[in-house]
Amino acid sequence: MEALTKDLPADAKALVYRIVDCNHWLGEEPYDAERRKEIERAIAELGCSRLDRDEAALRQRYANRQRVIEAFDRAHKVE
């Protein structure tokens, strides 16, 4: 993640981490009630439901900074 976020503005760096974390939690299996609550709590804390909107805003803000856009694209592929 350090290489992916190196030299990014703070808001873009934070979004990269959110993208990766949301991808992780949204892919988790809620195998029991406790785990379901843990997943739901993490998704809520990360603001995964607003991720698309927040990403669109930053993509617009940094449209002329290819390095930032590439970091967002690569973050979606981190497993």
Secondary structure, 3 states (H helix, E strand, C coil): CHHHHCCCCHHHHHHHHHHHHHHHHHCCCCCCHHHHHHHHHHHHHHCHHHHHHHHHHHHHHCCCCHHHHHHHHHHCCCC
